[in-house]
Amino acid sequence: MMKLMMRMMNKVLPTCKEVSHLTSQAMDETLPWTKRLGMRLHLMMCVWCRRNSEQLQMIRDLARNQSASQTKEAKLSSDARDRLSRLLEQDDDKS
Amino acid sequence: MSTALPMAWALSWRIADSSMSESDKDSVSNEYLLTDPKDWVKSHGDALFGFALRYVSDRTIAEDLVQECLLGALKARTSFSGGSSERTWLIGILKNKVMDHFRKSSRETPLNEPEQLSDTDDVDYVSSGPDAGTWQPNRRPSPWSVDPNDPVEQKQFWEYLKQCLEGLDQRLAKVYNMRDIQEIEYDEVCNVLAVTPTNLRVMLHRARKLMRHCLETNWIGA
């Protein structure tokens, strides 16, 4: 039954393969409404593409959250800090 | 009529006003608005370093970029317009240094290789017949039972994500990291890496697909 529905759907709507491209593209830009509509209708009916889309989004949210918290904690090493401060003082004296 | 006139007057006044302040900004150096360069490392060092780390994951390279930025800023002090904060000004200089860095490294390993980015999706989808374009039975995404709000899962996820990223083609890993991990704007990634938007789109699609599959097998399936 599912299979038959998928076949019919693929005739009128974008295929799973195309939806996979659109899903990724939609994560970076606003799709033209025709493509968005085709994608949404496909996603409503296709559990695999829906999972794919949700999981891609979840991966990105998790990844960005984790990295943001790490960037906040990023600190120059004390060596680098000393070296940079010295450089700025030397160059400042010259100029 | 009686209301149109004052409105037109107000409008012309606003235009004149904005154009005047614009030219003021351009012509005057506001070096005196900057703090003493000796304090820059203390007040901006970590922020600049954190910014550089978003683009290059290597700490040494990030430190070098911060150094180039600070020395560049020192020389360019007199051209500071005062139109932005000191931090924004420094970040702008750092951004240029980051772009120089990628321009240099892309000369060594060019990112634009469209012929290698041709359609390799075929393993995921049925390629011909009435089911063409649908998921191959063994590649269909399975349900994930993870709680994205659970800190333990988040930690695990991060470890697997890094592992999966290492397994990725270097070019794909680079764009994936910039866009999906470091949250750099799409156009900015194109700019910095000198990739066309179309190529970036193809690369990101491939990278995301491979990452999802890798995480499903290793993280979810673990």
Interface residues (C-beta under 8 A of the other chain):
Chain A: K3 M6 R7 N10 T15 C16 K17 E18 S20 H21 S24 Q25 M27 D28 E29 W48 C49 R51 N52 Q55 L56 M58 I59 R60 D61 L62 A63 R64 N65 Q66 S67 A68 T71 K72 A74 K75 L76 S77 A80 R81 R83 L84 S85 L87 L88 E89 D91 D92 S95
Chain B: P37 K38 W40 V41 K42 G45 D46 F49 G50 L53 R54 R59 E63 V66 Q67 L70 L71 L74 K75 D121 D124 Y125 P130 D131 A132 G133 T134 W135 R140 P141 S142 P143 W144 P148 Q154 F157 W158 L161 R179 D180 I181 Q182 E183 Y186 R201 L204 H205 R208 K209 M211 R212 L215 E216
